[in-house]
Amino acid sequence: MIIRKLLLTKIFFLFFLINTSVFSESCNTPSLEQNFTLIIPCVTVENTAYSTRLLYQSNSAYSWQWDGQLNPISCTNELQNCVEVNNMDLSFPLLDIEGKNYTAKLQHAPEIGESVWRYQSHTAKIIDLSLPTQQAAIDEIDTYMTEFVANNKVPGATLSIAKGNQVIYNKAFGVSNVDTQKATTTDTLFHIGSTNKAITSFLIAILVDEKVLSWDTKVQDIYSNFVLSNAEYASQITIRQLLDMTSGLPRDLNNEPTNGARGLLENLGDLQLIGAPGNQYEYSNLSVSMAAYFAVLAKKKSDNGQLTESDLDNLHADYEQLLKEKVLEPLAMKNTYLYVDEARNTGLMSHSHQLQDNRFIVSESVDNRIDVLAPSGGLKSSVNDMIKYMITEAQQGITKQGHRLVSEANMAVRQTLSVGVAADNDYGLGLEIKTLKNDIRYIGHDGSYDDFNSLVSIYPDQKVSFILLVNGDSEGILDMTGGELENKIAEVVNAL
């Protein structure tokens, strides 16, 4: 059987009084059960606790119906007695069935002199429990993605979803080049954009575990020659403030430095700051990139006892090497690259696309081999690689293979709202943290660069994570990565 549209016939419900001391497990059971029995979590009516069951119907289907009318209920227990609900409304907790949210209410209806079931939902359908709940949820996500591509809203995309340490969905859609119609695969490389910020934060967490630095280390304690236009501010900025966007540094550079990341560091004194450290939030590629470079310098200082001027010469390459050593290699992310020419030499790199006259065209890349802001958004990767990282995020630092790479304590620091104005802007350390509809907790980050878009997301309570990579840029795609997909998956996440 499959899920079909709701039958336009009234279905009445059996209401069973159940003693919770005998059926205590029922109170904690998920709402959707095997053996064709649906159990709503325990409720209390006039100090008595009950569970309710919607039983299998003779037409071989479950039917829940809301037709706007008052439907009398048949209620009974072993003694054939009805529950008394006197002049009160009883709302059951939110019920999730195959990814759709339903509310069932037991209400007193004085107009007809009895209690009635009112069933309300934003969707109406017959529920067939022969279809696995997880598969139904996956099918709904797959339909969303397939339709998104079929409706020409994106040239190509890849999506991978994991539950715990198991990948439960991994699929490619569309093409990597609209001119050649080369198909996208789960090994296709995409520019991941600002989702790189989360990985940079992850790298720094490893260094904090190793006591190379702390979240609250002042950057002048790492590199004493660090200067800003305001000397007092320069002495206050910490690694935490660089990662949670409260450092006072502006979003981007005024001009590209001529001598790479060293020039970036040495020219910070020419920038106009937006405010005192810790007092103002400003989403900043510059801020996260500086956190990465100071972490590199802290590692050099820890290894060698001091810094020399030559330690500033190759900060970009040193960041890449440290990222490989501490993150990419331990996670077996063998198909992830900081340098764009290396990514293209694999033959797996997707082209980027722009929407023009309602159709996608290949766009000219602006990605360069040396990008001084690379730690905030320079990586090129595939969903097959990125889901390994996402599993480790969702498992609070434990890899897919069961090895702890980052301490639970420092993962928690990253995945918790930072303090003050950062928290007011839903930001942790390189991660966005918020609550979606239906009180689903969410941790993630989106990315957009070079006409590529990406989204990494975790639902920590369900231990579900996903990575989306898209090779185009448009208003519709930004809607998808800016909330539409994360909310779509939130609708079904309890079933995954």
HELIX and SHEET records of a PDB file:
HELIX    1   1 SER A   24  CYS A   27  1                                   4    
HELIX    2   2 THR A  133  ALA A  150  1                                  18    
HELIX    3   3 GLY A  193  THR A  195  5                                   3    
HELIX    4   4 ASN A  196  ASP A  209  1                                  14    
HELIX    5   5 VAL A  219  ILE A  222  1                                   4    
HELIX    6   6 ALA A  231  ALA A  234  1                                   4    
HELIX    7   7 ILE A  239  LEU A  243  1                                   5    
HELIX    8   8 GLY A  260  GLU A  266  1                                   7    
HELIX    9   9 LEU A  268  ASP A  270  5                                   3    
HELIX   10  10 ASN A  285  ASN A  304  1                                  20    
HELIX   11  11 GLU A  309  LEU A  312  5                                   4    
HELIX   12  12 LEU A  315  LEU A  323  1                                   9    
HELIX   13  13 LYS A  324  LEU A  328  3                                   5    
HELIX   14  14 VAL A  340  ASN A  345  1                                   6    
HELIX   15  15 ALA A  374  SER A  376  5                                   3    
HELIX   16  16 VAL A  383  ALA A  394  1                                  12    
HELIX   17  17 GLU A  408  ARG A  414  1                                   7    
HELIX   18  18 VAL A  421  ASP A  424  1                                   4    
HELIX   19  19 LYS A  437  ASP A  439  5                                   3    
HELIX   20  20 GLU A  475  ASP A  479  1                                   5    
HELIX   21  21 MET A  480  GLU A  484  3                                   5    
HELIX   22  22 LEU A  485  VAL A  492  1                                   8    
HELIX   23  23 VAL A  493  ALA A  495  5                                   3    
SHEET    1   A 2 LEU A  14  PHE A  16  0                                        
SHEET    2   A 2 SER A  74  THR A  76  1                                        
SHEET    1   B 2 THR A  37  VAL A  45  0                                        
SHEET    2   B 2 THR A  48  LEU A  55 -1                                        
SHEET    1   C 2 TYR A  62  SER A  63  0                                        
SHEET    2   C 2 ILE A 126  ILE A 127 -1                                        
SHEET    1   D 4 ASN A  71  PRO A  72  0                                        
SHEET    2   D 4 GLU A 114  SER A 121 -1                                        
SHEET    3   D 4 LYS A 100  ALA A 109 -1                                        
SHEET    4   D 4 ASP A  89  SER A  91 -1                                        
SHEET    1   E 4 ASN A  71  PRO A  72  0                                        
SHEET    2   E 4 GLU A 114  SER A 121 -1                                        
SHEET    3   E 4 LYS A 100  ALA A 109 -1                                        
SHEET    4   E 4 LEU A  95  ILE A  97 -1                                        
SHEET    1   F 7 LYS A 182  ALA A 183  0                                        
SHEET    2   F 7 GLN A 166  ASN A 177 -1                                        
SHEET    3   F 7 GLY A 156  LYS A 163 -1                                        
SHEET    4   F 7 VAL A 464  VAL A 470 -1                                        
SHEET    5   F 7 PHE A 452  TYR A 459 -1                                        
SHEET    6   F 7 ARG A 441  TYR A 449 -1                                        
SHEET    7   F 7 GLU A 432  THR A 435 -1                                        
SHEET    1   G 2 PHE A 190  HIS A 191  0                                        
SHEET    2   G 2 LYS A 380  SER A 381 -1                                        
SHEET    1   H 2 HIS A 353  GLN A 356  0                                        
SHEET    2   H 2 ARG A 359  VAL A 362 -1                                        
END                                                                             
